[in-house]
Amino acid sequence: MRQQKRIAIIGAGPSGMAALRAFAAAELQGDTNPEIICYEKQDDWGGQWNFSWRTGTDHYGEPVHSSMYRNLWSNGPKEALEFAEYTFDDHFGRPISSYPPREVLWDYINGRAMQSGVKARVRFAHAVRWVDYSEEAAQFTVTVDNLRTKETVRETFDEVIVATGHFAFPNVPNFTGIETFPGEVIHAHEFRGAERLKDKRVLLIGGSYSAEDIGVQAHKMGAQQVTMSYRSQPQGFAWPEGMQEVPEIVGFDGQTATFVDGQVREFDTVILCTGYLHHYPFLSRELHIESPNNLYPEGLYRGVVWQNNPGLCYLGAQDQWFTFNMFDAQAWYVRDLILGRAELPSAEARAEHARAWLERFEAAQTVAQQVQFQADYIRDLIDATDYPSFDLDEVVRIFLAWKADKQANILTYRDCTYPSVITGTMAVRHHTDWLDEFDDSIERYLETPKPQVTQ
Amino acid sequence: MRQQKRIAIIGAGPSGMAALRAFAAAELQGDTNPEIICYEKQDDWGGQWNFSWRTGTDHYGEPVHSSMYRNLWSNGPKEALEFAEYTFDDHFGRPISSYPPREVLWDYINGRAMQSGVKARVRFAHAVRWVDYSEEAAQFTVTVDNLRTKETVRETFDEVIVATGHFAFPNVPNFTGIETFPGEVIHAHEFRGAERLKDKRVLLIGGSYSAEDIGVQAHKMGAQQVTMSYRSQPQGFAWPEGMQEVPEIVGFDGQTATFVDGQVREFDTVILCTGYLHHYPFLSRELHIESPNNLYPEGLYRGVVWQNNPGLCYLGAQDQWFTFNMFDAQAWYVRDLILGRAELPSAEARAEHARAWLERFEAAQTVAQQVQFQADYIRDLIDATDYPSFDLDEVVRIFLAWKADKQANILTYRDCTYPSVITGTMAVRHHTDWLDEFDDSIERYLETPKPQVTQ
């Protein structure tokens, strides 16, 4: 029998990187880690933050993972996602604004992971094809294609951490007559930049974050008209001239769309902002989350341990107010279970715990209650680990302030600033108003402040 | 031990449908068939001919298979693809034109398959995840996700027929600076119609069939300018005003592309016509074709039997002059091997046979030689089966006439007509010139001829 445990991490995005960091932190404390292999199908880590111009499938024929677009700026304050053990001050050495663009956030997560020297643990361009579990051996066999050498390898592991996320496979429902629409029809997952929406009449189908942010991006880039179609309820922001919400769509006839309130409009481009699927094509259904995108998917003890087979854990499987620091809390806890620092309760105790939290989740109706629910969920994890505690209730207040700022003005909320709950450092206002800033590069972002340039 | 053999067919496109038809034909002759299960990830059969408005991934999260576009008309004469045992006369009951639109061809292949009553053998919305081979059991285990019920099933088979094709996973190379191009960037696989290219400056990267046909479609639909960038050699057709060929691309800077001859041009839309990959993510590399797209991929005896494991066969794995009737010849031969009607030669004999054909393939340099090579290849298969023989040399002549017609006029070749080599029936000219026909529906196509309508 092999002495050392073997652990597979599937995916090297923010969650997988958190797991690698968690094990590196234990090693620094003198712990002996199991053998860890992280499989990543992309050529670099960063997951969603690894921007690709490609859509559909990549140069290896694998589904493109990232839904990132050129013009993306954080749509929540960075103070709500800050790593408690690697702060923005640690990385940038000076205050920055609260809503950085994608390259800046990529630099931050990359910087922390590089500091731990864990990149060698990642097998890039490796696509996991299938995960088998053997009851007798109490082991997983992971079948992986090395996309560069074109070899298939099979390795056995004691535990598997699924860190592939659930914002990579779009939900693409049908709409009557959409096959007759002659313009561009894409899902938000395939959206790479709003520049080409200039002068266009854009229809965004959906009423959540994708529609909101692609909508304001399109508006910023000069779209003639931005129409957002909601199903359950309008977003209700104070939209500027040229942006409006309409109810559910009835169907298309060529360029014309009809809505349930009887409105008929013509469009040049349609973007489905219809969300994502929990889709793990490498997992048999016995190991596969079956859940809508919510804050407490069923079947996961403490939001991470697969109840039916606790050798399998998920990171980041929840809908997310909190992101990077929640992945950390989850990764630290999963690491502690694997290292034996934390004890896994019995199946009955786990089910009981999950039941109690599911009840709390179902009771959380308002936004404030839901954010608080996730803060409490994270606190429960942090309390079980040595991940540095931070003021989660203050982060809840930042989230609510962010919500209020968006209500006040959906076009200017990214100019607001918040203090770090970890370091107390107050963010600085970006040198250029977001609405006037057309250069999203890290170089431009980190430039010494100078008078605003309007393009 | 199980008495009856079990056969899995993966994919219910034209190749998989040919296999189903082949077994049905044997049954009509009194043969006892093995148990056959055909897995198809789409909701209907037809493969590439099953048009979907979706791109990227489908409503199940699976990569979209079809590269079909609304406006596609056959780009080769139907007389070259006619089933020898189900003719166009059999299906339509009257002569039709030589280059029908997609709905008409779909109707034809669907009509034949329906006639055999084999649809019940197809498990639709079933995605094959992994195929394992056990040397001891001499059996394959196929792991499949039922995408509707969300169950994972594992079934064992004696033989597996891979009929998923190789025009579903695009080859998406990188181009310097393409991530800065602000317009639409898609691969031909994601192209769904040329209407939106009206008034656009369109760059098509590639010098083969996709660039040619999307180019003339764009021209037909009123593109301002169609530029096709070739790597090895120009297509060399007599392009109309507004269409031109340029050599290889150096890179992009925003909307501007530079070419190796020093030309610099601005574009609104880029379509990669860069071909497809042999990509079978459900096959380990021991079972996986490793080949460029050519007329005789290595490792396949008679173009179908996997040399290293003859329990695995591929249909339609070649580059294709011939299509539907070649799939038939392959399917009939594979069926005969499975039924024991044909004998599989020894590994050495198979390797020797493949070597000889590979030499012939490499000697075929001109188009005429290559078409003749594929005709001879098909004849070799038909001679080994009871598939109805037909005049393959006459089909070669039709292919060469088609080539000449295209050279004469790339915009009008679809108005030409040819006789069926099976029935002798002469095709009729479509009631409307292709360039003036903007309605691709089967209803419009089958209308009683009337004076030409120009839209």
Interface residues (C-beta under 8 A of the other chain):
Chain A: F51 W53 R54 T55 G56 T57 D58 H59 G61 E62 P63 V64 R70 A127 R129 W130 T143 D145 K150 E151 T152 F169 P170 N171 V172 P173 N174 I178 E179 F181 P182 G183 E184 V185 I186 H187 H189 E190 R192 G193 E195 R196 L277 H279 P281 F282 S284 R285 E286 H288 E290
Chain B: F51 W53 R54 T55 G56 T57 D58 H59 G61 E62 P63 V64 R70 A127 R129 W130 T143 D145 K150 E151 T152 F169 P170 N171 V172 P173 N174 I178 E179 F181 P182 G183 E184 V185 I186 H187 H189 E190 R192 G193 E195 R196 L277 H279 P281 F282 S284 R285 E286 H288 E290
